[in-house]
Amino acid sequence: MLSKITRRCALTLGAAIVFAAVSHAQPAGPRNQGPGTGPVVAACQNETQQLCEGKEHGGGAIRACLEANRAKLSTDCKNALDSTGPGRRRNLNN
């Protein structure tokens, strides 16, 4: 009788540990994507230096600057803005 209870407790504890581990696992996806690391930074590097000097990455200042100067941007930079962040909604409306 004791061995059945011990076995059942061990199985329950094992299941709880597995559940806890799965619940706290990080979702798969891009790593190291903080301010200054995304596709807009890569595609708009020249424009950022020329048009948005002194603006800080993070908080949307660079994106707002680039959007305000949209007519002066390269095609690659415009595509990056249109395919990431708030720009994705723009593509859905077309």
Secondary structure, DSSP 8 states (H G I E B T S, - for coil): -HHHHHHHHHHHHHHHHHHHHHHT---SS--S--TT-SHHHHHTHHHHHHHSTT--SSTTHHHHHHHHTGGGS-HHHHHHHHHSTTHHHHHHT-
